[in-house]
Amino acid sequence: MSERAERWRGNMHYLWLGLLVVSSLVLLFMLVRHKGAWQWLGYAATHVVIAAFLLYFVNLIGSHYEFRIPLNLPTVGTALVLGAPGVLLLVGLKIVFV
C-alpha cells in the first residue's frame, strides 16, 4: 500500500472518532435538555434488564435439558423488542433449527 493510502486510512480513523464524539455530545445535550428523555432512558434500561433476566431464566431451566440460548446483542434485542413472546420465539427457533 502506498504512503498516501496509509495517510488516508489514518485520517479516516480520526474522522470516525470525531464523528463519534460529536454525535455523543449531541445526544448528551438532548438528554440534558429534555426531561422526558431521562424517563425514556430509564424505561429502556429496565427493559434490557428484564430481557436479560428472561433469557437467563430460560438458560437456567434449559441447563437441565442441555438447552441454552446465548446472551448476546441479537438475542437480548429480540427479547427487548418483543418481550416474553420474543423469548418464546428464540426458544422455538432454537428447537426447530438446531
PyMOL commands that set and color helices and strands:
alter all, ss='L'
color gray80, all
select helices_A, chain A and resi 3-33+35-65+73-82+84-97
alter helices_A, ss='H'
color red, helices_A
deselect
rebuild
show_as cartoon
